[in-house]
Amino acid sequence: MGDREHKAQAPATVGCYVLTVSDTRTADTDTSGRAIRELLEGAHHTVAGHAIVRDEPTQVTAAVRERLADPRTQAIITTGGTGISPRDGTFEAIDRLLDTRLDGFGELFRMLSFQEIGAAAMLSRATAGTASRKAIFVLPGSEHAVRLAMTRLIIPELGHVVQQLNQPGGRP
């Protein structure tokens, strides 16, 4: 089956959970999490829930594990904690949960970021993968970076990714 056929069988609506990882953001100042939710809803996806957790690996891991157990959640999108400062622990917290890594996501995101912000794009550890047959996208905390990843990479392929994860005979 070719790419066109796969996409034709992809769900039009995907249940997504949005997790903001930050020591400082609040519901009022979480512009990146809000942007993700608005972009998902604008593309006719469902936001199954959202939360803000501190950039503590144990809290991030616990929040993601909880969403992996929720049947309404087919994809988890996080924002924040992907840099290289001592407080940025999101990459490690989620990387250890992944069954499969989608290396191309991080590569493409940094390429697109490089076109906009230059060499500083190499500081991002944005990544994606799968766990428990669900997609996980790990984005930087910048609203601009979130909008770039959502509009250029995630929304165009989200249904297709979920469709591929739900193929019979795959990993549990």
C-alpha positions in Angstrom: 0.0 0.0 0.0 1.4 3.4 -1.0 1.6 6.5 1.0 -1.5 8.0 -0.6 -3.5 4.9 0.3 -2.2 4.9 3.9 -3.2 8.5 4.3 -6.6 7.8 2.9 -7.2 5.3 5.7 -5.8 7.6 8.4 -8.2 8.9 11.0 -9.4 12.4 10.4 -9.6 13.1 14.2 -6.9 12.1 16.7 -7.3 12.3 20.4 -4.3 14.3 21.8 -3.0 15.2 25.2 -0.9 18.4 25.6 1.7 18.5 28.4 3.5 21.7 29.2 6.8 21.2 31.1 7.9 24.3 32.9 9.0 25.6 36.3 7.4 29.0 35.6 4.4 28.8 33.2 0.9 29.0 34.5 -2.4 28.5 32.8 -2.4 32.2 32.0 1.1 32.3 30.6 1.3 29.0 28.8 1.2 30.4 25.3 2.9 27.3 23.8 0.4 24.8 25.3 -2.5 27.0 24.2 -1.1 27.3 20.7 -0.8 23.5 20.4 -4.4 23.1 21.6 -5.7 25.7 19.2 -3.8 24.3 16.2 -5.1 20.8 17.0 -8.7 21.9 17.3 -8.3 24.0 14.2 -7.3 20.9 12.3 -10.3 19.0 13.8 -8.4 16.9 16.2 -9.6 16.3 19.8 -7.8 17.6 22.9 -8.4 14.9 25.4 -6.8 17.0 28.1 -3.8 19.2 29.1 -1.7 19.9 32.1 1.4 21.8 33.3 4.1 20.0 35.3 7.4 21.1 36.7 10.5 20.2 34.8 11.2 17.3 37.1 11.8 14.0 35.2 9.8 12.0 37.6 6.8 14.3 37.2 7.1 14.3 33.4 7.4 10.5 33.2 4.4 10.0 35.5 2.3 12.4 33.5 3.2 10.7 30.2 2.7 7.2 31.6 -0.8 8.2 32.9 -1.7 9.4 29.4 -0.3 6.2 27.8 -2.9 4.3 29.8 -5.8 6.5 28.7 -7.6 5.0 25.7 -8.8 8.5 24.6 -5.2 9.6 24.0 -3.7 8.5 20.7 -0.9 11.2 20.7 0.9 13.1 23.4 2.5 16.5 22.6 4.8 18.1 25.1 6.3 21.6 25.1 9.3 22.7 27.2 12.4 21.2 28.7 14.2 20.3 25.5 17.2 22.5 25.7 20.6 21.9 27.3 20.3 23.9 30.5 20.7 21.9 33.8 16.9 22.2 34.4 15.9 20.7 30.9 15.1 17.1 31.7 12.1 16.4 29.4 14.2 14.6 26.7 15.6 12.1 29.2 12.2 11.6 31.0 10.4 10.7 27.8 13.2 9.1 25.8 13.4 6.2 28.3 9.6 5.5 27.7 9.9 5.2 23.9 9.5 1.9 22.1 10.5 3.4 18.8 12.2 6.7 18.0 11.2 8.8 15.0 14.6 10.3 14.4 13.4 12.1 11.2 11.1 14.3 13.3 14.0 15.9 15.3 16.2 16.1 12.2 13.5 17.9 10.2 12.5 20.1 13.0 16.1 21.3 13.5 16.4 21.8 9.7 13.3 24.0 9.6 14.4 25.8 12.8 17.9 26.4 11.3 16.2 28.1 8.3 14.5 30.5 10.7 16.9 31.0 13.6 20.3 29.8 12.4 22.8 27.8 14.3 21.0 28.0 17.6 18.7 25.3 16.2 21.3 22.7 17.2 20.5 23.4 20.9 17.1 21.9 20.6 16.6 18.3 21.6 13.1 18.1 20.1 12.3 14.5 19.4 9.4 12.1 18.7 8.7 8.4 19.0 6.1 5.9 20.0 5.2 4.1 23.2 2.3 1.7 23.8 1.2 2.3 20.2 0.8 6.0 20.8 2.7 8.9 19.2 4.8 11.2 21.4 6.1 14.5 20.2 8.5 16.5 22.4 8.7 20.2 21.4 10.6 23.2 22.7 8.9 25.7 25.0 9.0 28.6 22.5 5.6 29.4 21.0 7.3 30.1 17.7 9.0 26.7 17.7 5.7 25.0 18.7 3.9 26.6 15.8 6.6 25.6 13.4 6.6 22.0 14.5 2.8 21.7 14.6 2.1 23.4 11.2 4.9 21.9 9.2 5.4 18.5 10.7 2.9 17.2 13.2 -0.6 18.2 11.9 0.2 17.2 8.3 1.1 13.6 9.4 -0.7 13.1 12.7 -3.5 10.9 11.3 -1.1 8.9 9.2 1.2 8.3 12.2 -1.7 7.1 14.3 -3.0 4.9 11.4 0.5 3.3 11.1 0.6 2.6 14.9 -2.7 0.8 14.8 -1.8 -1.7 12.0 -2.5 -5.3 13.0 0.5 -7.4 14.0 2.5 -4.5 15.4 4.1 -4.2 18.8 1.8 -3.8 21.8 
